[in-house]
Amino acid sequence: MKKDFFTNDKRLTQNVPVGYCESSKNQTPNVRTFRYFCIRNFLNMQLSPRLQRFNEPETLKMAKLGRELRAKGIDVIDLSLGEPDFNTPTHIKQAAKKAIDDNWSHYPPVAGYPDLREAICAKFKRDNNLDYNPENIVVSTGAKQSLANAVLAIVSDGDEVIIPTPYWVTYSEIVRLAEATPKLIKTSVTSGYKLTAQELEKNISEKTRLFIFSSPCNPTGTVYTKNELKALAAVFEKYPKILIISDEIYEYINFVGEHESIAQFDSIKDRVIIINGMSKGYAMTGYRLGYIAANAKVAKACEKLQGQFTSGANAVTQRAAITALLSDLRPTQEMVKQFELRRQRVMDLIEEIPGIECAKPDGAFYIFPVVKAYFGKNDGETTIQNSSDLVMYLLNKGHVSTVSGTAFGDDDCIRISFANSMENIEKGFLRIKDALGKLK
Ligand code: PLP
């Protein structure tokens, strides 16, 4: 009965029940009754319990709330941004335009065009001295899809996935979506948010199938050194069933030296899935292109999943990515120079705010200050209990958008992005300082 009601009755398409609130005065009793049942059935509609397993990304929620306030004419400074505030370099945009004109408009191969996969292999050799063949590479719709493919391909019900905390919002949620269990290991500001080999080994169990981390890390900016990665690799050597997802999407946004990948250690390279992409280093977030490098078995599995999900990444984007990858890195380096100047300024500004402890980020474009000194305080109107309250307070009273630490597995902190102009950073931090100053 319910099914027929929704699928067969044409009136429903004209009487969409969402947001039903208009006057029903002019309707006949029959139409009114019909619409009442529409709404009731819509509200009772069963969706998959899968949706209850994971949360929406808080980063996107904050960006949305900021946009809503701006639409009301409020000048909100967005320090929640997870993307470079720079435009895509001109030569890459030209390559995209040329791809359209050259009719790159057909379905691409599911794993990506062969010449793009070659270009990615050349990038790995040039930047990381890592040898991969095109059969190891799968190109996807953003690094987020690369991650989803890999997690869904590797784990299932009953498996445990070790994730050092703070972590990027999607890791824990995608693991839950795959019906596996995230095992979160807390790291702290005092250890520079780094997981030690001892802590890693202590948390490995019979059920551990996967380890996921990012270096440089979103949200903390932590960058693991070669020796630290070597110590983690030595632990993984002892546990051959565990695979490692190494998210290196912030590879180029590194303020302390050369990027180091855990895949450089031959004893475990075959078990490492590198995730990378064009979003951060090339300011191409909207192009949506990510990729993995993995052993051929995992790569094939990701290709199989992707074949059903999306049939592969956008063709025009893939052509543009080839140009980006084969060009020199000057535009990226220019962008990173700007991030570095802002990083210094942001550290100076955060130090001026009392009660905050903050590690200097070695990479990426975020700081992750500990703000728990403000919990329990109020401005006479609003009491701050946790980091979610604090970011809502900063948004509503200070008109600055940031992201709560809860989204990254650490409620003592908030994430502040410096992917915004120096002018906006100055203004934003002044507003944060003022708003926090009102909390007693
Ligand atoms: N990995 C990390 C650590 C990120 O911060 C992000 C984006 O914020 C991604 C992956 C996803 O990148 P993409 O936009 O290419 O899907």
Residues whose N, C-alpha, C, O or C-beta is under 5 A from the ligand:
A	BS01	PLP	G82 G142 A143 K144 Q145 W168 S214 N218 D247 I249 G277 S279 T285 L289 G290
